[in-house]
């Protein structure tokens, strides 16, 4: 027998790239063929039309004159952005400018572009416009026909996808279950019905999941014209894909891919992301748009050119980018005394949670105009401690408090009790539960707010008047330990209160930072990487509600909680990174001779310096190149184990059932998913429908907890079955309490925001 020694060095370059592309095409062909899809018209996408977005924008602009025209060399956009009409003109002028440049980009050989725009300048509408313009200028052949390629819109967190989904559904009339639009993440009801006019209904196929290409498989294969998804779904599918995840890869051919907020991608993955984007270019001929207010140096030293969509000539950083930030300066930063490090001792004068609570109360009660403040903490335990400290400080100052979570809890109970009693549980019955707008309105009315004008269907656009007690401070808390359903209600309620003149303090983890459209007159942020600080500042004076540069952002460094040995930031971020951020901020203050600096100095001067340092550190770290090496050498076993979400601990999803209908639903779900059930297909459909009730928590924190059980009735650590948990222990002081941080688990290291 002839033995051949392995010789990896003799393998061709880009072996992984070519292998994963060809393998995914063959897998997809095998699955669709096995499903009996001889009529390939079902596999072709339909497209959302840019004209629909244009019409929606024009409807909002009714009565306005044509917007200004800009050029890439402009250094001053002019106008007073604090005036709403002027701001809308700036937004539309930039959008049209980018639209023209997107056409030029599509005609060039470039495949990667940046879209760097500050918060408040209409980045989402502009990004969609750019993507659809590039798409419409690009032809794609699939299954023997020419049509527009797909658009993939990727975001960092499942918690912020719903807001972007609303943009597509409202402005582009998108149907999330049709062939033009799909929402795909692990908590979404990801379904695409592939029936088209002229075709009979799809005949029944074999029920074996390995061959039955059903509506869910269509959606998860990204056959729709536009896919709204997460970075996890996109990049993990390119990195050691499973059989199921590989089915989406053929859809990436000629695709236009938007990376919204790419700075949130784990920095240890940056070298691999560069590799994977190059793979998308070379193997799939895809075009990628990196869209954010804090553009990272993610593509520095990449093997491809990068241009700016604010430039028609392909320039990477045209003057108009800085002019855009200058035009919409919303805030000033105060760098707290707790930020600098004593160069002699290395000590930090931390701000205690007690002091922070007092300052938070003072910030919302010292005048009648700037009455709302957001405090962003680094851990769930820190947020809970600060919420308690704020309540205590208000009481000591003679101010009554009301927790909006407690009011929401009682409102939910009252509305649920009014629902008709029924023993049957179905998706139709669940859909009759009060929705987000109804719940938000009920909570606001109970808090003392009255809607005096209802201009649109959006509750946050209504005119609200407060008639409750004038000496009351409203307090809210927010984190990933609240159910998605409850997060949507809390954000809606908080959005209305924050714009009113009623004193309001909202304490949150990083869950509020990226993509949540909410605005406060003041923001306090615990020390974090510089891009996170800027993201938090994006929740301050977001649409100039308090005037130009009138938002107050304070960066402080919170000390340990009562039970914590370390400051909260130390549990989450590398010490070297925190030290670098301290030095950059302190240096910025020294250069300007003040601890108060404009937002443009942070966003256009400090951010580039920070990302340059990050890039240099990544190059220096051998560990950061391990994943890239595995890609280069086609190490499938290594790649299969890597994840964008490297939390350091295993998690489980817990379905939290609070209302009577939800409790009956989970009971029925257990029956459907039990080991001996013959209705598991119906169980999985119901499980998907309950995604708004799921909270992800560390598995080790659940050890010994008797208030939760497996949804399929199996033991907690059973490797078989459906490893999703459930609890009905909800309410005042219970395992899940809307007035006390959501799902309460006291594990300091794991009590952090988890994606």
Phi and psi in degrees as a GROMACS rama.xvg file:
@    title "Ramachandran Plot"
@    xaxis  label "Phi"
@    yaxis  label "Psi"
@TYPE xy
-85.2765  121.193  UNK-2
-100.389  130.944  UNK-3
-111.017  125.923  UNK-4
-70.8472  135.881  UNK-5
-59.6426  139.404  UNK-6
-136.417  76.5651  UNK-7
-57.7928  -32.2271  UNK-8
-64.0657  -21.4762  UNK-9
-85.5408  -5.05465  UNK-10
-71.615  149.036  UNK-11
-71.8414  158.457  UNK-12
-64.4072  155.57  UNK-13
57.6847  29.8762  UNK-14
-61.8701  -45.0892  UNK-15
-61.7827  -46.023  UNK-16
-55.0859  -51.5225  UNK-17
-69.2017  -39.6242  UNK-18
-62.1217  -47.4776  UNK-19
-66.7283  -33.6431  UNK-20
-68.3284  -49.1318  UNK-21
-68.461  -40.269  UNK-22
-61.6113  -42.2807  UNK-23
-67.9177  -35.9141  UNK-24
-65.2287  -44.5463  UNK-25
-64.556  -40.5431  UNK-26
-63.2013  -45.37  UNK-27
-62.8298  -42.6452  UNK-28
-62.8962  -39.8873  UNK-29
-64.5139  -45.274  UNK-30
-66.2899  -44.5685  UNK-31
-68.2901  -36.0816  UNK-32
-66.6811  -42.9269  UNK-33
-63.4137  -28.6954  UNK-34
-81.8531  -1.3006  UNK-35
76.5828  27.9364  UNK-36
-88.6541  64.2548  UNK-37
-66.7504  -31.518  UNK-38
-84.6399  97.7785  UNK-39
-76.1012  -0.322127  UNK-40
-60.653  -26.8523  UNK-41
-67.6378  -20.9486  UNK-42
-89.7539  -10.048  UNK-43
-83.6929  146.796  UNK-44
-82.9373  162.044  UNK-45
-109.836  158.576  UNK-46
-116.309  139.385  UNK-47
-72.4352  146.353  UNK-48
-100.618  133.694  UNK-49
-61.5051  -30.083  UNK-50
-58.7857  -34.2036  UNK-51
-64.685  -40.1046  UNK-52
-65.9489  -42.5147  UNK-53
-59.166  -42.9154  UNK-54
-64.1709  -40.934  UNK-55
-64.2897  -39.7065  UNK-56
-67.0843  -43.1417  UNK-57
-63.4508  -34.1645  UNK-58
-64.0522  -38.0165  UNK-59
-72.5756  -26.2404  UNK-60
-93.4254  7.09557  UNK-61
-52.2088  127.339  UNK-62
96.1445  -9.6225  UNK-63
-90.6357  148.928  UNK-64
-75.4414  168.294  UNK-65
-56.3504  142.98  UNK-66
-72.4858  163.343  UNK-67
-66.8942  153.719  UNK-68
-99.6516  137.189  UNK-69
-117.189  160.042  UNK-70
-129.34  156.455  UNK-71
-64.1878  -21.0501  UNK-72
-92.0475  1.89332  UNK-73
-64.3187  137.693  UNK-74
-112.914  -3.36115  UNK-75
-147.207  117.938  UNK-76
-85.0926  -15.1478  UNK-77
72.1204  170.485  UNK-78
83.7297  160.717  UNK-79
-103.465  103.207  UNK-80
-67.0524  -13.4926  UNK-81
-74.2734  -16.4543  UNK-82
-84.6645  124.539  UNK-83
-60.306  -41.3243  UNK-84
-64.226  -42.0404  UNK-85
-65.0459  -41.2856  UNK-86
-61.0997  -43.448  UNK-87
-63.7609  -34.2108  UNK-88
-66.2727  -41.4439  UNK-89
-62.2681  -44.9838  UNK-90
-58.7702  -46.5951  UNK-91
-71.2629  -36.1009  UNK-92
-61.6767  -42.9056  UNK-93
-66.4238  -41.5779  UNK-94
-61.469  -44.5667  UNK-95
-68.5774  -34.8738  UNK-96
-62.6742  -44.9292  UNK-97
-66.9834  -36.0076  UNK-98
-59.6453  -44.7816  UNK-99
-65.1011  -41.0028  UNK-100
-68.9545  -29.585  UNK-101
-64.9159  -36.3792  UNK-102
-62.3287  -43.5327  UNK-103
-64.6486  -39.3255  UNK-104
-61.0761  -41.3191  UNK-105
-64.8814  -27.1356  UNK-106
-85.0452  -14.6416  UNK-107
-89.1282  173.753  UNK-108
-84.3419  -5.2244  UNK-109
-62.3263  149.16  UNK-110
-124.772  -8.50116  UNK-111
-129.735  131.6  UNK-112
-135.835  155.38  UNK-113
-107.17  151.846  UNK-114
-131.835  97.0473  UNK-115
-106.3  104.628  UNK-116
-133.617  142.965  UNK-117
-73.1223  159.469  UNK-118
-56.7354  136.757  UNK-119
99.0971  -4.53192  UNK-120
-106.789  22.8065  UNK-121
73.0156  43.7659  UNK-122
-63.2742  -39.2775  UNK-123
-66.2048  -50.1127  UNK-124
-60.0909  -40.8324  UNK-125
-66.1877  -41.4616  UNK-126
-64.3354  -42.9045  UNK-127
-63.3753  -42.1069  UNK-128
-59.1979  -45.4642  UNK-129
-61.5219  -46.0399  UNK-130
-63.0073  -45.2391  UNK-131
-70.898  -30.6593  UNK-132
-67.3786  -45.6157  UNK-133
-60.9892  -43.667  UNK-134
-58.1668  -46.5923  UNK-135
-70.0315  -18.9415  UNK-136
-91.4206  -3.66434  UNK-137
-117.124  133.653  UNK-138
-101.818  147.553  UNK-139
-136.886  130.17  UNK-140
-104.731  129.149  UNK-141
-147.259  129.089  UNK-142
54.7184  39.5141  UNK-143
81.3776  8.87843  UNK-144
-130.796  151.581  UNK-145
-93.4422  131.875  UNK-146
-159.806  175.592  UNK-147
-69.0769  142.013  UNK-148
-70.8998  173.583  UNK-149
-82.9854  158.019  UNK-150
-115.579  127.613  UNK-151
-113.863  117.967  UNK-152
-107.625  107.878  UNK-153
-109.07  134.734  UNK-154
-123.505  162.014  UNK-155
-75.7155  -35.9421  UNK-156
-127.308  143.499  UNK-157
-63.5846  -27.9472  UNK-158
-68.4342  -15.9731  UNK-159
-113.917  0.44182  UNK-160
-67.1382  -37.0874  UNK-161
-60.1777  -34.7961  UNK-162
-64.7934  -43.9819  UNK-163
-68.7587  -34.2827  UNK-164
-58.843  -40.7911  UNK-165
-60.6523  -35.8255  UNK-166
-62.0642  -46.3154  UNK-167
-64.7511  -43.0316  UNK-168
-71.2892  -37.6211  UNK-169
-83.2695  -42.6447  UNK-170
-88.973  -25.8142  UNK-171
-119.282  10.3121  UNK-172
54.1308  37.6322  UNK-173
-76.6209  135.318  UNK-174
-100.848  111.826  UNK-175
-66.3915  -7.07113  UNK-176
-111.858  9.83394  UNK-177
-101.818  -176.118  UNK-178
-86.2762  0.991132  UNK-179
-100.807  -18.7669  UNK-180
-151.334  132.011  UNK-181
-134.891  137.201  UNK-182
-106.08  121.826  UNK-183
-132.541  108.194  UNK-184
-154.138  174.963  UNK-185
-72.3986  -13.0883  UNK-186
-103.453  1.63773  UNK-187
-91.2941  155.593  UNK-188
-85.8796  84.9079  UNK-189
-87.9402  98.6145  UNK-190
-138.101  134.654  UNK-191
-126.494  119.872  UNK-192
-88.2336  111.055  UNK-193
-83.5575  5.90656  UNK-194
-66.4079  143.316  UNK-195
-134.899  158.219  UNK-196
-54.7958  135.654  UNK-197
95.0254  -13.6206  UNK-198
-101.644  144.462  UNK-199
-74.0199  165.472  UNK-200
-59.7348  151.597  UNK-201
-66.9284  126.957  UNK-202
-68.2652  155.516  UNK-203
-62.2967  139.488  UNK-204
-114.338  178.938  UNK-205
-60.1533  146.193  UNK-206
-85.4272  -1.32935  UNK-207
-65.9943  120.855  UNK-208
-58.8387  -26.2001  UNK-209
-71.1268  -20.8174  UNK-210
-122.048  -12.4603  UNK-211
-86.3521  104.738  UNK-212
-88.824  83.159  UNK-213
-90.7884  -170.555  UNK-214
-62.6013  -34.3435  UNK-215
-67.6187  -41.7818  UNK-216
-65.6242  -35.7367  UNK-217
-58.1979  -48.6467  UNK-218
-65.0739  -44.8291  UNK-219
-73.3483  -9.76579  UNK-220
-92.3872  3.0014  UNK-221
56.8664  47.1325  UNK-222
-81.2238  -12.2005  UNK-223
-72.6539  163.053  UNK-224
-71.4993  -30.227  UNK-225
-131.301  132.203  UNK-226
-121.762  124.584  UNK-227
-102.529  118.783  UNK-228
-148.636  -168.736  UNK-229
-112.592  162.984  UNK-230
-59.3813  -35.65  UNK-231
-59.9689  -49.2364  UNK-232
-62.134  -38.5548  UNK-233
-73.3953  -57.5967  UNK-234
-80.7284  -31.2409  UNK-235
-73.1933  -24.2155  UNK-236
-72.9287  -24.4559  UNK-237
-86.5506  -17.5935  UNK-238
-109.789  99.9804  UNK-239
59.2162  55.7304  UNK-240
-67.7111  146.11  UNK-241
-77.2625  173.825  UNK-242
-57.5097  -44.5712  UNK-243
-71.3957  -43.727  UNK-244
-68.4187  -28.7686  UNK-245
-66.6982  -17.8936  UNK-246
-65.3462  -24.2474  UNK-247
-81.4603  -18.091  UNK-248
-62.6379  -37.9561  UNK-249
-59.5059  -23.6416  UNK-250
-71.3516  -12.3057  UNK-251
-82.3586  -7.60628  UNK-252
-60.4347  122.547  UNK-253
64.6832  11.3916  UNK-254
-68.6713  155.884  UNK-255
-104.964  120.969  UNK-256
-116.801  122.297  UNK-257
-98.6082  126.27  UNK-258
-103.659  100.877  UNK-259
-90.5318  121.994  UNK-260
64.5015  54.4918  UNK-261
-67.6923  -17.1144  UNK-262
-65.1783  -15.4185  UNK-263
-80.9968  -10.9167  UNK-264
-60.5321  135.062  UNK-265
-53.1228  131.183  UNK-266
-62.8482  -28.4591  UNK-267
-66.876  -17.9625  UNK-268
-92.5008  -8.25772  UNK-269
-54.5141  -47.5497  UNK-270
-58.7839  -39.0453  UNK-271
-69.0944  -36.1568  UNK-272
-62.887  -41.1285  UNK-273
-58.938  -43.9059  UNK-274
-61.1571  -45.8821  UNK-275
-68.9608  -34.7534  UNK-276
-66.9737  -38.7587  UNK-277
-63.598  -37.7724  UNK-278
-61.4365  -43.0501  UNK-279
-60.986  -35.8795  UNK-280
-73.1238  -51.2589  UNK-281
-76.622  -36.4251  UNK-282
-94.6263  -30.5126  UNK-283
-115.612  -4.05414  UNK-284
55.286  33.7226  UNK-285
-82.0543  158.687  UNK-286
-116.468  138.774  UNK-287
-123.333  133.268  UNK-288
-117.484  119.922  UNK-289
-95.3452  111.901  UNK-290
-120.772  120.206  UNK-291
-170.99  167.623  UNK-292
-87.828  -19.3654  UNK-293
-123.308  77.6671  UNK-294
-65.06  118.007  UNK-295
-78.9074  165.623  UNK-296
-86.5182  39.4307  UNK-297
-60.5133  -36.5968  UNK-298
-105.005  15.2806  UNK-299
-62.7511  138.049  UNK-300
63.136  21.7233  UNK-301
-78.7483  157.262  UNK-302
-81.1833  22.0197  UNK-303
-141.653  158.199  UNK-304
-82.6579  149.933  UNK-305
-127.975  128.853  UNK-306
-120.528  171.704  UNK-307
-105.543  137.861  UNK-308
-76.1148  -1.4561  UNK-309
-90.2329  3.90839  UNK-310
-124.796  134.873  UNK-311
-84.8016  -20.0537  UNK-312
-93.708  -4.94375  UNK-313
93.5285  8.66043  UNK-314
-62.3538  146.13  UNK-315
-85.7536  -25.402  UNK-316
-147.179  74.5976  UNK-317
-69.3426  156.215  UNK-318
-56.6852  -28.0087  UNK-319
-63.3609  -24.0117  UNK-320
-61.5543  -48.4898  UNK-321
-65.4271  -38.437  UNK-322
-61.73  -35.3873  UNK-323
-64.3692  -40.8531  UNK-324
-67.9295  -40.5906  UNK-325
-63.4758  -34.7697  UNK-326
-70.5236  -28.8745  UNK-327
-122.424  46.8263  UNK-328
-68.8212  113.126  UNK-329
-101.943  -28.8465  UNK-330
-136.704  167.681  UNK-331
-123.235  145.986  UNK-332
-99.2241  133.382  UNK-333
-107.116  118.704  UNK-334
-89.9198  107.742  UNK-335
-64.3121  157.206  UNK-336
-64.3666  -13.4044  UNK-337
-83.127  -1.39698  UNK-338
-83.1348  -48.9641  UNK-339
-61.4332  152.416  UNK-340
-103.951  133.56  UNK-341
-66.3023  114.666  UNK-342
-65.1777  -22.1265  UNK-343
-85.3736  -41.7996  UNK-344
-107.073  -18.5218  UNK-345
77.9134  7.37421  UNK-346
-78.9007  156.406  UNK-347
-125.584  133.99  UNK-348
-87.807  81.2902  UNK-349
-64.0261  152.855  UNK-350
-91.7191  122.004  UNK-351
-72.7824  157.902  UNK-352
-64.722  -32.1726  UNK-353
-63.8421  -47.6688  UNK-354
-63.4112  -41.2186  UNK-355
-61.5013  -40.3829  UNK-356
-62.1571  -41.4462  UNK-357
-63.7581  -44.9924  UNK-358
-65.1089  -34.6625  UNK-359
-64.3061  -44.1817  UNK-360
-63.158  -44.9128  UNK-361
-61.7818  -36.4572  UNK-362
-66.3537  -27.8369  UNK-363
-101.697  -4.0881  UNK-364
-118.326  -1.55257  UNK-365
-81.6427  -18.7248  UNK-366
-146.193  174.868  UNK-367
-92.934  0.182911  UNK-368
-107.759  -58.8084  UNK-369
-87.4922  87.1932  UNK-370
-113.816  8.7463  UNK-371
-126.528  141.03  UNK-372
-142.506  139.953  UNK-373
-110.664  131.275  UNK-374
-116.881  119.732  UNK-375
-103.523  122.748  UNK-376
-108.722  166.556  UNK-377
-93.7398  -18.2349  UNK-378
-136.244  158.441  UNK-379
-64.2559  -38.0881  UNK-380
-63.4292  -39.8435  UNK-381
-64.4053  -42.9421  UNK-382
-62.6294  -41.2747  UNK-383
-64.9463  -42.4028  UNK-384
-63.725  -41.7486  UNK-385
-69.0732  -35.4252  UNK-386
-61.049  -45.3401  UNK-387
-63.8733  -42.1754  UNK-388
-64.5263  -36.7051  UNK-389
-67.0873  -42.776  UNK-390
-62.0288  -43.5599  UNK-391
-64.0302  -43.0814  UNK-392
-64.5246  -39.5194  UNK-393
-65.8933  -42.9084  UNK-394
-62.0213  -41.8627  UNK-395
-64.0028  -27.9381  UNK-396
-88.4901  4.32982  UNK-397
82.3743  19.4077  UNK-398
-106.865  128.341  UNK-399
-73.858  150.923  UNK-400
-124.943  154.179  UNK-401
-141.316  123.91  UNK-402
-86.1464  121.799  UNK-403
-66.2708  -25.2361  UNK-404
-65.758  -37.143  UNK-405
-67.4681  -40.3518  UNK-406
-66.7287  -40.8959  UNK-407
-62.4468  -41.4302  UNK-408
-59.7237  -47.5675  UNK-409
-67.9194  -35.1814  UNK-410
-65.2652  -44.2381  UNK-411
-60.9868  -41.3426  UNK-412
-64.6219  -43.7347  UNK-413
-66.5607  -45.0908  UNK-414
-67.6515  -37.1313  UNK-415
-67.1493  -36.6686  UNK-416
-66.5288  -25.6393  UNK-417
-82.4871  -8.90481  UNK-418
-71.5098  144.21  UNK-419
-58.6019  134.217  UNK-420
-73.9533  134.526  UNK-421
-151.255  140.338  UNK-422
-82.4684  -26.8722  UNK-423
-76.3145  145.703  UNK-424
-127.726  126.33  UNK-425
-147.823  171.034  UNK-426
-62.4679  -32.0834  UNK-427
-65.8659  -40.7258  UNK-428
-65.3926  -41.7832  UNK-429
-63.6424  -35.9688  UNK-430
-67.0234  -16.3149  UNK-431
-83.9726  -6.28946  UNK-432
-62.9525  149.411  UNK-433
-54.5362  134.561  UNK-434
-90.8347  178.588  UNK-435
-56.452  -50.3509  UNK-436
-60.0146  -44.0838  UNK-437
-61.8892  -44.2774  UNK-438
-65.3622  -43.8523  UNK-439
-62.1605  -44.41  UNK-440
-61.3189  -44.1465  UNK-441
-62.3225  -41.0891  UNK-442
-65.1867  -45.1994  UNK-443
-61.7547  -42.0004  UNK-444
-65.0019  -37.9634  UNK-445
-67.6893  -28.4775  UNK-446
-79.6017  -11.2126  UNK-447
109.466  13.391  UNK-448
-98.3894  144.03  UNK-449
-129.74  131.752  UNK-450
-80.2409  117.586  UNK-451
-99.1151  -13.7999  UNK-452
-152.814  129.434  UNK-453
-117.584  86.4006  UNK-454
-78.11  -30.5724  UNK-455
-137.958  -177.226  UNK-456
-78.6303  -14.0778  UNK-457
-81.3057  116.544  UNK-458
-57.205  -35.3416  UNK-459
-72.0159  -14.8602  UNK-460
-89.567  -8.3659  UNK-461
-70.4417  161.113  UNK-462
-91.9401  123.382  UNK-463
-116.387  144.282  UNK-464
-126.249  134.078  UNK-465
-97.7833  130.82  UNK-466
-129.276  15.7456  UNK-467
-81.3039  -171.786  UNK-468
-57.7972  131.382  UNK-469
-76.2774  -21.2274  UNK-470
-96.8369  28.3791  UNK-471
-107.645  136.056  UNK-472
-104.174  121.469  UNK-473
-86.8616  137.094  UNK-474
-128.215  137.027  UNK-475
-131.763  157.079  UNK-476
-134.379  146.808  UNK-477
-151.507  136.245  UNK-478
-167.296  179.008  UNK-479
-75.0877  -4.62074  UNK-480
-84.725  2.36496  UNK-481
-93.7462  148.815  UNK-482
-64.4872  147.658  UNK-483
-52.7816  -39.3143  UNK-484
-58.6466  -45.1412  UNK-485
-72.8644  -34.1165  UNK-486
-61.0169  -40.5796  UNK-487
-63.072  -41.3398  UNK-488
-66.9557  -45.7381  UNK-489
-62.5911  -40.0985  UNK-490
-66.0999  -41.0712  UNK-491
-62.1807  -46.9736  UNK-492
-63.0944  -45.2309  UNK-493
-64.0678  -35.9387  UNK-494
-60.8846  -43.1864  UNK-495
-67.5852  -46.3783  UNK-496
-65.2206  -39.94  UNK-497
-61.7368  -28.1389  UNK-498
-89.0461  -6.96371  UNK-499
-86.1419  -175.782  UNK-500
-100.89  10.7781  UNK-501
-84.7182  126.053  UNK-502
-53.0694  131.451  UNK-503
-149.437  127.009  UNK-504
-119.621  124.396  UNK-505
-119.177  117.175  UNK-506
-107.646  129.215  UNK-507
-142.959  163.039  UNK-508
-87.8958  -169.02  UNK-509
-64.2467  -6.08271  UNK-510
-58.7254  -21.3678  UNK-511
-91.6893  -7.74438  UNK-512
-75.0002  -49.7393  UNK-513
-101.465  116.333  UNK-514
83.1305  -2.4749  UNK-515
-85.0956  118.417  UNK-516
-83.962  82.1095  UNK-517
-141.262  147.073  UNK-518
-136.204  134.267  UNK-519
-125.9  157.899  UNK-520
-76.5166  -21.5739  UNK-521
-143.15  146.291  UNK-522
-132.528  135.194  UNK-523
-116.728  130.229  UNK-524
-129.967  126.146  UNK-525
-66.9193  151.258  UNK-526
-52.6347  136.196  UNK-527
-160.458  174.256  UNK-528
-52.2979  148.548  UNK-529
-60.6041  -36.6235  UNK-530
-65.1343  -32.9911  UNK-531
-68.1516  -37.0679  UNK-532
-62.3471  -41.9849  UNK-533
-69.0801  -37.1142  UNK-534
-62.0486  -41.9339  UNK-535
-63.3888  -41.2529  UNK-536
-62.0566  -23.5047  UNK-537
-67.1724  -9.55868  UNK-538
-95.0306  10.5014  UNK-539
-111.463  126.315  UNK-540
49.0676  45.5645  UNK-541
-60.2258  -40.9069  UNK-542
-118.11  31.448  UNK-543
61.2501  34.9561  UNK-544
-60.5417  -28.0755  UNK-545
-109.859  13.2733  UNK-546
99.0607  169.127  UNK-547
-64.1595  132.04  UNK-548
53.9942  24.1117  UNK-549
-96.3637  -0.873289  UNK-550
-82.1219  139.66  UNK-551
-109.588  116.481  UNK-552
-112.517  124.07  UNK-553
-113.447  126.642  UNK-554
-103.775  115.566  UNK-555
-126.35  172.2  UNK-556
-121.706  104.616  UNK-557
-75.7664  141.045  UNK-558
-81.6828  -179.813  UNK-559
-60.3424  149.32  UNK-560
-74.498  173.757  UNK-561
-58.1909  -36.3413  UNK-562
-98.2613  1.3164  UNK-563
-99.9439  141.226  UNK-564
-85.4805  -23.4468  UNK-565
-124.271  157.859  UNK-566
-59.448  146.653  UNK-567
-53.5571  -37.9089  UNK-568
-60.1218  -32.554  UNK-569
-68.825  -22.5966  UNK-570
-75.6376  -20.5459  UNK-571
-108.699  -40.4068  UNK-572
-119.078  150.397  UNK-573
-61.5337  140.323  UNK-574
-60.5752  -38.4034  UNK-575
-62.2214  -37.056  UNK-576
-68.8803  -42.1373  UNK-577
-63.4108  -40.6802  UNK-578
-63.0223  -41.3579  UNK-579
-63.0639  -42.6858  UNK-580
-63.1164  -41.9732  UNK-581
-57.4901  -44.9753  UNK-582
-68.7522  -38.3613  UNK-583
-63.9944  -45.752  UNK-584
-66.2019  -43.2204  UNK-585
-64.7723  -38.5973  UNK-586
-65.9232  -35.9599  UNK-587
-63.1256  -40.5102  UNK-588
-66.6104  -42.9677  UNK-589
-63.0718  -41.2272  UNK-590
-63.2366  -35.7164  UNK-591
-95.8759  -7.11452  UNK-592
69.0076  26.3283  UNK-593
-159.021  150.535  UNK-594
-87.0973  2.95878  UNK-595
-111.54  121.326  UNK-596
-130.396  148.662  UNK-597
-70.9757  155.282  UNK-598
-64.1851  -30.5652  UNK-599
-63.8701  -32.946  UNK-600
-66.7231  -37.4205  UNK-601
-72.6954  -44.6032  UNK-602
-78.4882  -30.7733  UNK-603
-110.221  -12.0594  UNK-604
-111.8  -53.459  UNK-605
-71.8065  -40.3447  UNK-606
-60.1944  -48.7657  UNK-607
-59.2208  -39.7076  UNK-608
-63.0325  -39.4637  UNK-609
-65.6071  -47.0366  UNK-610
-69.7001  -30.4931  UNK-611
-61.681  -41.3019  UNK-612
-65.1799  -42.8784  UNK-613
-59.2321  -45.1176  UNK-614
-62.0513  -41.6739  UNK-615
-65.1517  -40.2875  UNK-616
-65.2188  -40.3814  UNK-617
-61.2823  -39.968  UNK-618
-65.9883  -31.0122  UNK-619
-79.6706  -23.4516  UNK-620
-88.7328  116.943  UNK-621
-62.6545  -36.9507  UNK-622
-60.2774  -34.315  UNK-623
-69.3538  -15.28  UNK-624
-99.5276  -1.16326  UNK-625
-62.2219  -43.4054  UNK-626
-67.3097  -41.8797  UNK-627
-60.529  -41.249  UNK-628
-62.2618  -39.1132  UNK-629
-65.0068  -35.4259  UNK-630
-68.2117  -44.8713  UNK-631
-64.1967  -31.817  UNK-632
-105.423  10.0992  UNK-633
58.0475  46.9552  UNK-634
-90.3947  82.4671  UNK-635
-57.9804  -38.3908  UNK-636
-64.5169  -39.3805  UNK-637
-68.3675  -44.6981  UNK-638
-63.8168  -36.4497  UNK-639
-63.66  -23.0298  UNK-640
-92.1586  -8.38747  UNK-641
-88.5644  143.409  UNK-642
-140.513  145.527  UNK-643
-63.4132  -31.6259  UNK-644
-97.1823  88.3661  UNK-645
-104.675  76.4762  UNK-646
-76.1705  -15.952  UNK-647
86.9125  -2.21884  UNK-648
-150.135  150.39  UNK-649
-78.0511  142.577  UNK-650
-119.75  162.68  UNK-651
-134.693  148.848  UNK-652
-89.2129  134.422  UNK-653
-115.495  121.664  UNK-654
-82.3556  117.17  UNK-655
-99.3974  112.253  UNK-656
-100.043  116.422  UNK-657
-108.516  -47.0137  UNK-658
-83.8506  162.423  UNK-659
-57.2592  -40.5154  UNK-660
-64.332  -42.7529  UNK-661
-62.3478  -37.9474  UNK-662
-69.0483  -39.895  UNK-663
-65.8654  -34.6268  UNK-664
-65.2942  -42.2006  UNK-665
-69.708  -34.136  UNK-666
-63.8712  -43.0007  UNK-667
-66.7499  -36.4457  UNK-668
-62.3393  -39.8634  UNK-669
-61.9109  -39.0952  UNK-670
-65.372  -42.7164  UNK-671
-70.6837  -31.9351  UNK-672
-100.839  6.062  UNK-673
-64.4557  160.864  UNK-674
-58.9542  -33.2502  UNK-675
-99.6119  8.14661  UNK-676
-74.8322  145.502  UNK-677
-106.335  12.9855  UNK-678
-122.497  34.8744  UNK-679
-65.2506  -29.6055  UNK-680
-60.326  -43.4042  UNK-681
-65.9444  -32.4994  UNK-682
-65.046  -42.6558  UNK-683
-66.9048  -34.7456  UNK-684
-64.2209  -43.4705  UNK-685
-66.8598  -37.8909  UNK-686
-59.9309  -44.4794  UNK-687
-61.6789  -36.9413  UNK-688
-70.3158  -19.5379  UNK-689
-97.0504  17.1855  UNK-690
-60.9005  -28.2736  UNK-691
-70.9086  -4.01023  UNK-692
-108.24  5.64609  UNK-693
-95.0761  135.582  UNK-694
-124.758  131.429  UNK-695
-92.6287  128.055  UNK-696
-137.101  157.187  UNK-697
-65.7182  134.416  UNK-698
-62.182  -39.7096  UNK-699
-65.48  -25.4907  UNK-700
-74.3156  -14.4762  UNK-701
-94.4838  -5.4006  UNK-702
-63.12  126.966  UNK-703
84.3155  -3.53825  UNK-704
-82.0862  119.764  UNK-705
-95.3736  -1.95542  UNK-706
-89.3786  3.57204  UNK-707
-127.328  154.201  UNK-708
-140.609  164.063  UNK-709
-71.1235  139.37  UNK-710
-66.2255  -23.8499  UNK-711
-97.4035  6.57822  UNK-712
81.5865  -1.21577  UNK-713
-82.4211  166.729  UNK-714
-62.6589  154.7  UNK-715
-55.0556  -41.8646  UNK-716
-99.0135  14.5197  UNK-717
-67.3065  122.68  UNK-718
-70.8768  -16.5462  UNK-719
-91.4393  167.265  UNK-720
83.5641  -159.774  UNK-721
-103.437  106.643  UNK-722
-85.972  59.2462  UNK-723
-120.447  139.329  UNK-724
-105.033  169.617  UNK-725
-148.965  154.128  UNK-726
-146.37  148.182  UNK-727
-117.455  9.88676  UNK-728
-83.095  80.1172  UNK-729
-126.243  158.132  UNK-730
121.514  -168.592  UNK-731
-61.4777  114.892  UNK-732
76.5407  8.23774  UNK-733
-90.633  -177.139  UNK-734
-57.8771  -37.076  UNK-735
-119.889  113.87  UNK-736
-129.989  116.757  UNK-737
-64.334  -19.0256  UNK-738
-100.391  8.46183  UNK-739
-147.316  54.8704  UNK-740
80.9954  10.4541  UNK-741
78.2994  -128.096  UNK-742
-78.6094  112.325  UNK-743
-92.1265  111.537  UNK-744
-131.951  121.759  UNK-745
-97.0623  81.6392  UNK-746
-133.785  102.508  UNK-747
-56.5041  -42.1766  UNK-748
-70.23  -37.9701  UNK-749
-90.4973  -11.3649  UNK-750
-78.318  67.0598  UNK-751
-133.703  166.763  UNK-752
-66.2466  125.647  UNK-753
-119.979  137.27  UNK-754
